Amino acid sequence: MLERLACRCEGCDRRLNDERRMLSFERGGHVRNAYECPCGAVTITVTRG
Ligand SMILES: [Zn+2]
């Protein structure tokens, strides 16, 4: 199973990688990562921790 899919900005479809990650936290057994795109949009992904 792929746990680390490349995610894309919800605003401009730019690919987001770890360099864009500004926040990561675990809640209820899932890891949530927030990525801030240069366009200003914030995309949040949820993966199993
Ligand atoms: Zn963007």
mmCIF file of the protein (N, C-alpha, C, O) and its ligand, coordinates in Angstrom:
data_MODEL
# 
_entry.id   MODEL 
# 
loop_
_entity.id 
_entity.type 
_entity.pdbx_number_of_molecules 
1 polymer     1 
2 non-polymer 1 
# 
_entity_poly.entity_id                      1 
_entity_poly.type                           'polypeptide(L)' 
_entity_poly.nstd_linkage                   no 
_entity_poly.nstd_monomer                   no 
_entity_poly.pdbx_seq_one_letter_code       MLERLACRCEGCDRRLNDERRMLSFERGGHVRNAYECPCGAVTITVTRG 
_entity_poly.pdbx_seq_one_letter_code_can   MLERLACRCEGCDRRLNDERRMLSFERGGHVRNAYECPCGAVTITVTRG 
_entity_poly.pdbx_strand_id                 A 
# 
loop_
_entity_poly_seq.entity_id 
_entity_poly_seq.num 
_entity_poly_seq.mon_id 
_entity_poly_seq.hetero 
1 1  MET n 
1 2  LEU n 
1 3  GLU n 
1 4  ARG n 
1 5  LEU n 
1 6  ALA n 
1 7  CYS n 
1 8  ARG n 
1 9  CYS n 
1 10 GLU n 
1 11 GLY n 
1 12 CYS n 
1 13 ASP n 
1 14 ARG n 
1 15 ARG n 
1 16 LEU n 
1 17 ASN n 
1 18 ASP n 
1 19 GLU n 
1 20 ARG n 
1 21 ARG n 
1 22 MET n 
1 23 LEU n 
1 24 SER n 
1 25 PHE n 
1 26 GLU n 
1 27 ARG n 
1 28 GLY n 
1 29 GLY n 
1 30 HIS n 
1 31 VAL n 
1 32 ARG n 
1 33 ASN n 
1 34 ALA n 
1 35 TYR n 
1 36 GLU n 
1 37 CYS n 
1 38 PRO n 
1 39 CYS n 
1 40 GLY n 
1 41 ALA n 
1 42 VAL n 
1 43 THR n 
1 44 ILE n 
1 45 THR n 
1 46 VAL n 
1 47 THR n 
1 48 ARG n 
1 49 GLY n 
# 
loop_
_struct_asym.id 
_struct_asym.entity_id 
A 1 
B 2 
# 
loop_
_chem_comp.id 
_chem_comp.type 
_chem_comp.mon_nstd_flag 
ALA 'L-peptide linking' y 
ARG 'L-peptide linking' y 
ASN 'L-peptide linking' y 
ASP 'L-peptide linking' y 
CYS 'L-peptide linking' y 
GLU 'L-peptide linking' y 
GLY 'peptide linking'   y 
HIS 'L-peptide linking' y 
ILE 'L-peptide linking' y 
LEU 'L-peptide linking' y 
MET 'L-peptide linking' y 
PHE 'L-peptide linking' y 
PRO 'L-peptide linking' y 
SER 'L-peptide linking' y 
THR 'L-peptide linking' y 
TYR 'L-peptide linking' y 
VAL 'L-peptide linking' y 
ZN  non-polymer         . 
# 
_pdbx_entity_nonpoly.entity_id   2 
_pdbx_entity_nonpoly.name        ? 
_pdbx_entity_nonpoly.comp_id     ZN 
# 
_pdbx_nonpoly_scheme.asym_id         B 
_pdbx_nonpoly_scheme.entity_id       2 
_pdbx_nonpoly_scheme.mon_id          ZN 
_pdbx_nonpoly_scheme.ndb_seq_num     1 
_pdbx_nonpoly_scheme.pdb_seq_num     101 
_pdbx_nonpoly_scheme.auth_seq_num    101 
_pdbx_nonpoly_scheme.pdb_mon_id      ZN 
_pdbx_nonpoly_scheme.auth_mon_id     ZN 
_pdbx_nonpoly_scheme.pdb_strand_id   A 
_pdbx_nonpoly_scheme.pdb_ins_code    . 
# 
loop_
_atom_site.group_PDB 
_atom_site.id 
_atom_site.type_symbol 
_atom_site.label_atom_id 
_atom_site.label_alt_id 
_atom_site.label_comp_id 
_atom_site.label_asym_id 
_atom_site.label_entity_id 
_atom_site.label_seq_id 
_atom_site.pdbx_PDB_ins_code 
_atom_site.Cartn_x 
_atom_site.Cartn_y 
_atom_site.Cartn_z 
_atom_site.occupancy 
_atom_site.B_iso_or_equiv 
_atom_site.pdbx_formal_charge 
_atom_site.auth_seq_id 
_atom_site.auth_comp_id 
_atom_site.auth_asym_id 
_atom_site.auth_atom_id 
_atom_site.pdbx_PDB_model_num 
ATOM   1   N  N  . MET A 1 1  ? 0.845  -1.200 0.000   1.00 0.00 ? 1   MET A N  1 
ATOM   2   C  CA . MET A 1 1  ? 0.000  0.000  0.000   1.00 0.00 ? 1   MET A CA 1 
ATOM   3   C  C  . MET A 1 1  ? 0.880  1.249  0.000   1.00 0.00 ? 1   MET A C  1 
ATOM   4   O  O  . MET A 1 1  ? 1.855  1.336  0.747   1.00 0.00 ? 1   MET A O  1 
ATOM   5   N  N  . LEU A 1 2  ? 0.542  2.159  -0.801  1.00 0.00 ? 2   LEU A N  1 
ATOM   6   C  CA . LEU A 1 2  ? 1.283  3.414  -0.826  1.00 0.00 ? 2   LEU A CA 1 
ATOM   7   C  C  . LEU A 1 2  ? 0.757  4.348  0.250   1.00 0.00 ? 2   LEU A C  1 
ATOM   8   O  O  . LEU A 1 2  ? -0.414 4.727  0.246   1.00 0.00 ? 2   LEU A O  1 
ATOM   9   N  N  . GLU A 1 3  ? 1.625  4.706  1.153   1.00 0.00 ? 3   GLU A N  1 
ATOM   10  C  CA . GLU A 1 3  ? 1.210  5.583  2.247   1.00 0.00 ? 3   GLU A CA 1 
ATOM   11  C  C  . GLU A 1 3  ? 1.582  7.034  1.981   1.00 0.00 ? 3   GLU A C  1 
ATOM   12  O  O  . GLU A 1 3  ? 1.053  7.949  2.613   1.00 0.00 ? 3   GLU A O  1 
ATOM   13  N  N  . ARG A 1 4  ? 2.490  7.232  1.048   1.00 0.00 ? 4   ARG A N  1 
ATOM   14  C  CA . ARG A 1 4  ? 2.950  8.591  0.834   1.00 0.00 ? 4   ARG A CA 1 
ATOM   15  C  C  . ARG A 1 4  ? 2.688  8.997  -0.618  1.00 0.00 ? 4   ARG A C  1 
ATOM   16  O  O  . ARG A 1 4  ? 3.619  9.171  -1.404  1.00 0.00 ? 4   ARG A O  1 
ATOM   17  N  N  . LEU A 1 5  ? 1.463  9.137  -0.941  1.00 0.00 ? 5   LEU A N  1 
ATOM   18  C  CA . LEU A 1 5  ? 1.115  9.594  -2.275  1.00 0.00 ? 5   LEU A CA 1 
ATOM   19  C  C  . LEU A 1 5  ? 1.492  11.061 -2.429  1.00 0.00 ? 5   LEU A C  1 
ATOM   20  O  O  . LEU A 1 5  ? 1.368  11.858 -1.499  1.00 0.00 ? 5   LEU A O  1 
ATOM   21  N  N  . ALA A 1 6  ? 1.947  11.385 -3.603  1.00 0.00 ? 6   ALA A N  1 
ATOM   22  C  CA . ALA A 1 6  ? 2.188  12.790 -3.871  1.00 0.00 ? 6   ALA A CA 1 
ATOM   23  C  C  . ALA A 1 6  ? 0.852  13.512 -3.864  1.00 0.00 ? 6   ALA A C  1 
ATOM   24  O  O  . ALA A 1 6  ? -0.111 13.077 -4.495  1.00 0.00 ? 6   ALA A O  1 
ATOM   25  N  N  . CYS A 1 7  ? 0.810  14.606 -3.150  1.00 0.00 ? 7   CYS A N  1 
ATOM   26  C  CA . CYS A 1 7  ? -0.439 15.352 -3.112  1.00 0.00 ? 7   CYS A CA 1 
ATOM   27  C  C  . CYS A 1 7  ? -0.287 16.615 -3.949  1.00 0.00 ? 7   CYS A C  1 
ATOM   28  O  O  . CYS A 1 7  ? 0.817  17.067 -4.252  1.00 0.00 ? 7   CYS A O  1 
ATOM   29  N  N  . ARG A 1 8  ? -1.419 17.154 -4.302  1.00 0.00 ? 8   ARG A N  1 
ATOM   30  C  CA . ARG A 1 8  ? -1.416 18.349 -5.143  1.00 0.00 ? 8   ARG A CA 1 
ATOM   31  C  C  . ARG A 1 8  ? -2.219 19.452 -4.476  1.00 0.00 ? 8   ARG A C  1 
ATOM   32  O  O  . ARG A 1 8  ? -3.166 19.207 -3.729  1.00 0.00 ? 8   ARG A O  1 
ATOM   33  N  N  . CYS A 1 9  ? -1.811 20.650 -4.769  1.00 0.00 ? 9   CYS A N  1 
ATOM   34  C  CA . CYS A 1 9  ? -2.500 21.807 -4.217  1.00 0.00 ? 9   CYS A CA 1 
ATOM   35  C  C  . CYS A 1 9  ? -3.956 21.823 -4.700  1.00 0.00 ? 9   CYS A C  1 
ATOM   36  O  O  . CYS A 1 9  ? -4.245 21.567 -5.869  1.00 0.00 ? 9   CYS A O  1 
ATOM   37  N  N  . GLU A 1 10 ? -4.851 22.128 -3.774  1.00 0.00 ? 10  GLU A N  1 
ATOM   38  C  CA . GLU A 1 10 ? -6.259 22.204 -4.149  1.00 0.00 ? 10  GLU A CA 1 
ATOM   39  C  C  . GLU A 1 10 ? -6.543 23.458 -4.979  1.00 0.00 ? 10  GLU A C  1 
ATOM   40  O  O  . GLU A 1 10 ? -7.558 23.537 -5.672  1.00 0.00 ? 10  GLU A O  1 
ATOM   41  N  N  . GLY A 1 11 ? -5.658 24.413 -4.902  1.00 0.00 ? 11  GLY A N  1 
ATOM   42  C  CA . GLY A 1 11 ? -5.898 25.680 -5.589  1.00 0.00 ? 11  GLY A CA 1 
ATOM   43  C  C  . GLY A 1 11 ? -5.321 25.720 -6.990  1.00 0.00 ? 11  GLY A C  1 
ATOM   44  O  O  . GLY A 1 11 ? -5.987 26.177 -7.919  1.00 0.00 ? 11  GLY A O  1 
ATOM   45  N  N  . CYS A 1 12 ? -4.070 25.239 -7.162  1.00 0.00 ? 12  CYS A N  1 
ATOM   46  C  CA . CYS A 1 12 ? -3.406 25.407 -8.452  1.00 0.00 ? 12  CYS A CA 1 
ATOM   47  C  C  . CYS A 1 12 ? -2.862 24.102 -9.016  1.00 0.00 ? 12  CYS A C  1 
ATOM   48  O  O  . CYS A 1 12 ? -2.226 24.107 -10.069 1.00 0.00 ? 12  CYS A O  1 
ATOM   49  N  N  . ASP A 1 13 ? -3.101 22.979 -8.333  1.00 0.00 ? 13  ASP A N  1 
ATOM   50  C  CA . ASP A 1 13 ? -2.690 21.666 -8.823  1.00 0.00 ? 13  ASP A CA 1 
ATOM   51  C  C  . ASP A 1 13 ? -1.180 21.487 -8.851  1.00 0.00 ? 13  ASP A C  1 
ATOM   52  O  O  . ASP A 1 13 ? -0.675 20.595 -9.532  1.00 0.00 ? 13  ASP A O  1 
ATOM   53  N  N  . ARG A 1 14 ? -0.470 22.312 -8.132  1.00 0.00 ? 14  ARG A N  1 
ATOM   54  C  CA . ARG A 1 14 ? 0.966  22.147 -8.046  1.00 0.00 ? 14  ARG A CA 1 
ATOM   55  C  C  . ARG A 1 14 ? 1.289  20.963 -7.137  1.00 0.00 ? 14  ARG A C  1 
ATOM   56  O  O  . ARG A 1 14 ? 0.586  20.722 -6.155  1.00 0.00 ? 14  ARG A O  1 
ATOM   57  N  N  . ARG A 1 15 ? 2.324  20.243 -7.452  1.00 0.00 ? 15  ARG A N  1 
ATOM   58  C  CA . ARG A 1 15 ? 2.699  19.117 -6.610  1.00 0.00 ? 15  ARG A CA 1 
ATOM   59  C  C  . ARG A 1 15 ? 3.312  19.636 -5.308  1.00 0.00 ? 15  ARG A C  1 
ATOM   60  O  O  . ARG A 1 15 ? 4.112  20.572 -5.302  1.00 0.00 ? 15  ARG A O  1 
ATOM   61  N  N  . LEU A 1 16 ? 2.916  19.004 -4.223  1.00 0.00 ? 16  LEU A N  1 
ATOM   62  C  CA . LEU A 1 16 ? 3.420  19.418 -2.917  1.00 0.00 ? 16  LEU A CA 1 
ATOM   63  C  C  . LEU A 1 16 ? 4.270  18.303 -2.335  1.00 0.00 ? 16  LEU A C  1 
ATOM   64  O  O  . LEU A 1 16 ? 3.861  17.142 -2.321  1.00 0.00 ? 16  LEU A O  1 
ATOM   65  N  N  . ASN A 1 17 ? 5.444  18.657 -1.858  1.00 0.00 ? 17  ASN A N  1 
ATOM   66  C  CA . ASN A 1 17 ? 6.316  17.654 -1.251  1.00 0.00 ? 17  ASN A CA 1 
ATOM   67  C  C  . ASN A 1 17 ? 6.660  18.085 0.171   1.00 0.00 ? 17  ASN A C  1 
ATOM   68  O  O  . ASN A 1 17 ? 6.117  19.059 0.692   1.00 0.00 ? 17  ASN A O  1 
ATOM   69  N  N  . ASP A 1 18 ? 7.571  17.341 0.785   1.00 0.00 ? 18  ASP A N  1 
ATOM   70  C  CA . ASP A 1 18 ? 7.881  17.610 2.185   1.00 0.00 ? 18  ASP A CA 1 
ATOM   71  C  C  . ASP A 1 18 ? 8.440  19.007 2.410   1.00 0.00 ? 18  ASP A C  1 
ATOM   72  O  O  . ASP A 1 18 ? 8.319  19.562 3.502   1.00 0.00 ? 18  ASP A O  1 
ATOM   73  N  N  . GLU A 1 19 ? 9.046  19.568 1.388   1.00 0.00 ? 19  GLU A N  1 
ATOM   74  C  CA . GLU A 1 19 ? 9.584  20.914 1.559   1.00 0.00 ? 19  GLU A CA 1 
ATOM   75  C  C  . GLU A 1 19 ? 8.481  21.935 1.798   1.00 0.00 ? 19  GLU A C  1 
ATOM   76  O  O  . GLU A 1 19 ? 8.711  23.004 2.363   1.00 0.00 ? 19  GLU A O  1 
ATOM   77  N  N  . ARG A 1 20 ? 7.277  21.583 1.354   1.00 0.00 ? 20  ARG A N  1 
ATOM   78  C  CA . ARG A 1 20 ? 6.151  22.501 1.518   1.00 0.00 ? 20  ARG A CA 1 
ATOM   79  C  C  . ARG A 1 20 ? 5.350  22.215 2.778   1.00 0.00 ? 20  ARG A C  1 
ATOM   80  O  O  . ARG A 1 20 ? 4.401  22.932 3.096   1.00 0.00 ? 20  ARG A O  1 
ATOM   81  N  N  . ARG A 1 21 ? 5.733  21.173 3.487   1.00 0.00 ? 21  ARG A N  1 
ATOM   82  C  CA . ARG A 1 21 ? 4.962  20.815 4.673   1.00 0.00 ? 21  ARG A CA 1 
ATOM   83  C  C  . ARG A 1 21 ? 5.264  21.785 5.804   1.00 0.00 ? 21  ARG A C  1 
ATOM   84  O  O  . ARG A 1 21 ? 6.422  22.018 6.149   1.00 0.00 ? 21  ARG A O  1 
ATOM   85  N  N  . MET A 1 22 ? 4.233  22.333 6.360   1.00 0.00 ? 22  MET A N  1 
ATOM   86  C  CA . MET A 1 22 ? 4.445  23.301 7.427   1.00 0.00 ? 22  MET A CA 1 
ATOM   87  C  C  . MET A 1 22 ? 3.962  22.772 8.761   1.00 0.00 ? 22  MET A C  1 
ATOM   88  O  O  . MET A 1 22 ? 4.290  23.335 9.806   1.00 0.00 ? 22  MET A O  1 
ATOM   89  N  N  . LEU A 1 23 ? 3.182  21.690 8.740   1.00 0.00 ? 23  LEU A N  1 
ATOM   90  C  CA . LEU A 1 23 ? 2.625  21.195 9.990   1.00 0.00 ? 23  LEU A CA 1 
ATOM   91  C  C  . LEU A 1 23 ? 2.320  19.709 9.836   1.00 0.00 ? 23  LEU A C  1 
ATOM   92  O  O  . LEU A 1 23 ? 1.868  19.257 8.784   1.00 0.00 ? 23  LEU A O  1 
ATOM   93  N  N  . SER A 1 24 ? 2.573  18.967 10.896  1.00 0.00 ? 24  SER A N  1 
ATOM   94  C  CA . SER A 1 24 ? 2.248  17.547 10.896  1.00 0.00 ? 24  SER A CA 1 
ATOM   95  C  C  . SER A 1 24 ? 1.839  17.164 12.301  1.00 0.00 ? 24  SER A C  1 
ATOM   96  O  O  . SER A 1 24 ? 2.548  17.453 13.265  1.00 0.00 ? 24  SER A O  1 
ATOM   97  N  N  . PHE A 1 25 ? 0.701  16.520 12.416  1.00 0.00 ? 25  PHE A N  1 
ATOM   98  C  CA . PHE A 1 25 ? 0.282  16.098 13.743  1.00 0.00 ? 25  PHE A CA 1 
ATOM   99  C  C  . PHE A 1 25 ? -0.587 14.858 13.640  1.00 0.00 ? 25  PHE A C  1 
ATOM   100 O  O  . PHE A 1 25 ? -1.183 14.569 12.603  1.00 0.00 ? 25  PHE A O  1 
ATOM   101 N  N  . GLU A 1 26 ? -0.639 14.132 14.756  1.00 0.00 ? 26  GLU A N  1 
ATOM   102 C  CA . GLU A 1 26 ? -1.395 12.897 14.791  1.00 0.00 ? 26  GLU A CA 1 
ATOM   103 C  C  . GLU A 1 26 ? -2.654 13.084 15.614  1.00 0.00 ? 26  GLU A C  1 
ATOM   104 O  O  . GLU A 1 26 ? -2.641 13.698 16.680  1.00 0.00 ? 26  GLU A O  1 
ATOM   105 N  N  . ARG A 1 27 ? -3.735 12.540 15.093  1.00 0.00 ? 27  ARG A N  1 
ATOM   106 C  CA . ARG A 1 27 ? -5.002 12.668 15.800  1.00 0.00 ? 27  ARG A CA 1 
ATOM   107 C  C  . ARG A 1 27 ? -5.820 11.420 15.497  1.00 0.00 ? 27  ARG A C  1 
ATOM   108 O  O  . ARG A 1 27 ? -6.149 11.134 14.345  1.00 0.00 ? 27  ARG A O  1 
ATOM   109 N  N  . GLY A 1 28 ? -6.142 10.683 16.562  1.00 0.00 ? 28  GLY A N  1 
ATOM   110 C  CA . GLY A 1 28 ? -6.983 9.504  16.384  1.00 0.00 ? 28  GLY A CA 1 
ATOM   111 C  C  . GLY A 1 28 ? -6.363 8.425  15.520  1.00 0.00 ? 28  GLY A C  1 
ATOM   112 O  O  . GLY A 1 28 ? -7.067 7.724  14.794  1.00 0.00 ? 28  GLY A O  1 
ATOM   113 N  N  . GLY A 1 29 ? -5.034 8.286  15.596  1.00 0.00 ? 29  GLY A N  1 
ATOM   114 C  CA . GLY A 1 29 ? -4.369 7.237  14.845  1.00 0.00 ? 29  GLY A CA 1 
ATOM   115 C  C  . GLY A 1 29 ? -4.056 7.590  13.408  1.00 0.00 ? 29  GLY A C  1 
ATOM   116 O  O  . GLY A 1 29 ? -3.535 6.759  12.664  1.00 0.00 ? 29  GLY A O  1 
ATOM   117 N  N  . HIS A 1 30 ? -4.366 8.803  13.009  1.00 0.00 ? 30  HIS A N  1 
ATOM   118 C  CA . HIS A 1 30 ? -4.048 9.244  11.660  1.00 0.00 ? 30  HIS A CA 1 
ATOM   119 C  C  . HIS A 1 30 ? -3.129 10.458 11.715  1.00 0.00 ? 30  HIS A C  1 
ATOM   120 O  O  . HIS A 1 30 ? -3.264 11.333 12.570  1.00 0.00 ? 30  HIS A O  1 
ATOM   121 N  N  . VAL A 1 31 ? -2.195 10.478 10.776  1.00 0.00 ? 31  VAL A N  1 
ATOM   122 C  CA . VAL A 1 31 ? -1.287 11.612 10.692  1.00 0.00 ? 31  VAL A CA 1 
ATOM   123 C  C  . VAL A 1 31 ? -1.831 12.597 9.667   1.00 0.00 ? 31  VAL A C  1 
ATOM   124 O  O  . VAL A 1 31 ? -2.154 12.233 8.536   1.00 0.00 ? 31  VAL A O  1 
ATOM   125 N  N  . ARG A 1 32 ? -1.922 13.826 10.083  1.00 0.00 ? 32  ARG A N  1 
ATOM   126 C  CA . ARG A 1 32 ? -2.401 14.874 9.185   1.00 0.00 ? 32  ARG A CA 1 
ATOM   127 C  C  . ARG A 1 32 ? -1.243 15.807 8.862   1.00 0.00 ? 32  ARG A C  1 
ATOM   128 O  O  . ARG A 1 32 ? -0.530 16.279 9.748   1.00 0.00 ? 32  ARG A O  1 
ATOM   129 N  N  . ASN A 1 33 ? -1.080 16.053 7.587   1.00 0.00 ? 33  ASN A N  1 
ATOM   130 C  CA . ASN A 1 33 ? -0.024 16.948 7.138   1.00 0.00 ? 33  ASN A CA 1 
ATOM   131 C  C  . ASN A 1 33 ? -0.652 18.143 6.438   1.00 0.00 ? 33  ASN A C  1 
ATOM   132 O  O  . ASN A 1 33 ? -1.531 18.006 5.588   1.00 0.00 ? 33  ASN A O  1 
ATOM   133 N  N  . ALA A 1 34 ? -0.179 19.298 6.817   1.00 0.00 ? 34  ALA A N  1 
ATOM   134 C  CA . ALA A 1 34 ? -0.652 20.513 6.162   1.00 0.00 ? 34  ALA A CA 1 
ATOM   135 C  C  . ALA A 1 34 ? 0.477  21.069 5.297   1.00 0.00 ? 34  ALA A C  1 
ATOM   136 O  O  . ALA A 1 34 ? 1.600  21.267 5.761   1.00 0.00 ? 34  ALA A O  1 
ATOM   137 N  N  . TYR A 1 35 ? 0.153  21.315 4.036   1.00 0.00 ? 35  TYR A N  1 
ATOM   138 C  CA . TYR A 1 35 ? 1.133  21.845 3.096   1.00 0.00 ? 35  TYR A CA 1 
ATOM   139 C  C  . TYR A 1 35 ? 0.707  23.238 2.664   1.00 0.00 ? 35  TYR A C  1 
ATOM   140 O  O  . TYR A 1 35 ? -0.453 23.488 2.335   1.00 0.00 ? 35  TYR A O  1 
ATOM   141 N  N  . GLU A 1 36 ? 1.677  24.130 2.676   1.00 0.00 ? 36  GLU A N  1 
ATOM   142 C  CA . GLU A 1 36 ? 1.393  25.482 2.229   1.00 0.00 ? 36  GLU A CA 1 
ATOM   143 C  C  . GLU A 1 36 ? 2.006  25.677 0.852   1.00 0.00 ? 36  GLU A C  1 
ATOM   144 O  O  . GLU A 1 36 ? 3.214  25.531 0.663   1.00 0.00 ? 36  GLU A O  1 
ATOM   145 N  N  . CYS A 1 37 ? 1.166  26.003 -0.086  1.00 0.00 ? 37  CYS A N  1 
ATOM   146 C  CA . CYS A 1 37 ? 1.586  26.184 -1.461  1.00 0.00 ? 37  CYS A CA 1 
ATOM   147 C  C  . CYS A 1 37 ? 2.019  27.625 -1.692  1.00 0.00 ? 37  CYS A C  1 
ATOM   148 O  O  . CYS A 1 37 ? 1.506  28.534 -1.039  1.00 0.00 ? 37  CYS A O  1 
ATOM   149 N  N  . PRO A 1 38 ? 2.959  27.850 -2.614  1.00 0.00 ? 38  PRO A N  1 
ATOM   150 C  CA . PRO A 1 38 ? 3.351  29.227 -2.939  1.00 0.00 ? 38  PRO A CA 1 
ATOM   151 C  C  . PRO A 1 38 ? 2.177  30.090 -3.371  1.00 0.00 ? 38  PRO A C  1 
ATOM   152 O  O  . PRO A 1 38 ? 2.249  31.314 -3.261  1.00 0.00 ? 38  PRO A O  1 
ATOM   153 N  N  . CYS A 1 39 ? 1.102  29.491 -3.857  1.00 0.00 ? 39  CYS A N  1 
ATOM   154 C  CA . CYS A 1 39 ? -0.054 30.278 -4.295  1.00 0.00 ? 39  CYS A CA 1 
ATOM   155 C  C  . CYS A 1 39 ? -0.874 30.759 -3.100  1.00 0.00 ? 39  CYS A C  1 
ATOM   156 O  O  . CYS A 1 39 ? -1.776 31.583 -3.248  1.00 0.00 ? 39  CYS A O  1 
ATOM   157 N  N  . GLY A 1 40 ? -0.554 30.238 -1.913  1.00 0.00 ? 40  GLY A N  1 
ATOM   158 C  CA . GLY A 1 40 ? -1.247 30.693 -0.725  1.00 0.00 ? 40  GLY A CA 1 
ATOM   159 C  C  . GLY A 1 40 ? -2.271 29.715 -0.183  1.00 0.00 ? 40  GLY A C  1 
ATOM   160 O  O  . GLY A 1 40 ? -2.758 29.887 0.935   1.00 0.00 ? 40  GLY A O  1 
ATOM   161 N  N  . ALA A 1 41 ? -2.604 28.695 -0.950  1.00 0.00 ? 41  ALA A N  1 
ATOM   162 C  CA . ALA A 1 41 ? -3.575 27.715 -0.493  1.00 0.00 ? 41  ALA A CA 1 
ATOM   163 C  C  . ALA A 1 41 ? -2.918 26.726 0.463   1.00 0.00 ? 41  ALA A C  1 
ATOM   164 O  O  . ALA A 1 41 ? -1.726 26.439 0.353   1.00 0.00 ? 41  ALA A O  1 
ATOM   165 N  N  . VAL A 1 42 ? -3.693 26.219 1.383   1.00 0.00 ? 42  VAL A N  1 
ATOM   166 C  CA . VAL A 1 42 ? -3.212 25.197 2.301   1.00 0.00 ? 42  VAL A CA 1 
ATOM   167 C  C  . VAL A 1 42 ? -3.974 23.916 2.024   1.00 0.00 ? 42  VAL A C  1 
ATOM   168 O  O  . VAL A 1 42 ? -5.204 23.905 2.001   1.00 0.00 ? 42  VAL A O  1 
ATOM   169 N  N  . THR A 1 43 ? -3.233 22.832 1.812   1.00 0.00 ? 43  THR A N  1 
ATOM   170 C  CA . THR A 1 43 ? -3.834 21.532 1.546   1.00 0.00 ? 43  THR A CA 1 
ATOM   171 C  C  . THR A 1 43 ? -3.499 20.595 2.694   1.00 0.00 ? 43  THR A C  1 
ATOM   172 O  O  . THR A 1 43 ? -2.344 20.517 3.112   1.00 0.00 ? 43  THR A O  1 
ATOM   173 N  N  . ILE A 1 44 ? -4.478 19.897 3.200   1.00 0.00 ? 44  ILE A N  1 
ATOM   174 C  CA . ILE A 1 44 ? -4.266 18.974 4.307   1.00 0.00 ? 44  ILE A CA 1 
ATOM   175 C  C  . ILE A 1 44 ? -4.520 17.555 3.832   1.00 0.00 ? 44  ILE A C  1 
ATOM   176 O  O  . ILE A 1 44 ? -5.539 17.260 3.207   1.00 0.00 ? 44  ILE A O  1 
ATOM   177 N  N  . THR A 1 45 ? -3.563 16.676 4.145   1.00 0.00 ? 45  THR A N  1 
ATOM   178 C  CA . THR A 1 45 ? -3.711 15.271 3.803   1.00 0.00 ? 45  THR A CA 1 
ATOM   179 C  C  . THR A 1 45 ? -3.795 14.451 5.086   1.00 0.00 ? 45  THR A C  1 
ATOM   180 O  O  . THR A 1 45 ? -3.287 14.863 6.128   1.00 0.00 ? 45  THR A O  1 
ATOM   181 N  N  . VAL A 1 46 ? -4.431 13.303 5.004   1.00 0.00 ? 46  VAL A N  1 
ATOM   182 C  CA . VAL A 1 46 ? -4.555 12.413 6.153   1.00 0.00 ? 46  VAL A CA 1 
ATOM   183 C  C  . VAL A 1 46 ? -4.043 11.032 5.751   1.00 0.00 ? 46  VAL A C  1 
ATOM   184 O  O  . VAL A 1 46 ? -4.489 10.447 4.764   1.00 0.00 ? 46  VAL A O  1 
ATOM   185 N  N  . THR A 1 47 ? -3.105 10.534 6.532   1.00 0.00 ? 47  THR A N  1 
ATOM   186 C  CA . THR A 1 47 ? -2.607 9.187  6.288   1.00 0.00 ? 47  THR A CA 1 
ATOM   187 C  C  . THR A 1 47 ? -2.639 8.401  7.590   1.00 0.00 ? 47  THR A C  1 
ATOM   188 O  O  . THR A 1 47 ? -2.701 8.980  8.674   1.00 0.00 ? 47  THR A O  1 
ATOM   189 N  N  . ARG A 1 48 ? -2.596 7.112  7.478   1.00 0.00 ? 48  ARG A N  1 
ATOM   190 C  CA . ARG A 1 48 ? -2.524 6.288  8.683   1.00 0.00 ? 48  ARG A CA 1 
ATOM   191 C  C  . ARG A 1 48 ? -1.162 6.455  9.324   1.00 0.00 ? 48  ARG A C  1 
ATOM   192 O  O  . ARG A 1 48 ? -0.136 6.405  8.646   1.00 0.00 ? 48  ARG A O  1 
ATOM   193 N  N  . GLY A 1 49 ? -1.156 6.651  10.614  1.00 0.00 ? 49  GLY A N  1 
ATOM   194 C  CA . GLY A 1 49 ? 0.087  6.884  11.313  1.00 0.00 ? 49  GLY A CA 1 
ATOM   195 C  C  . GLY A 1 49 ? 0.779  5.617  11.751  1.00 0.00 ? 49  GLY A C  1 
ATOM   196 O  O  . GLY A 1 49 ? 1.849  5.676  12.358  1.00 0.00 ? 49  GLY A O  1 
HETATM 197 ZN ZN . ZN  B 2 .  ? -1.290 26.220 -5.093  1.00 0.00 2 101 ZN  A ZN 1 
# 
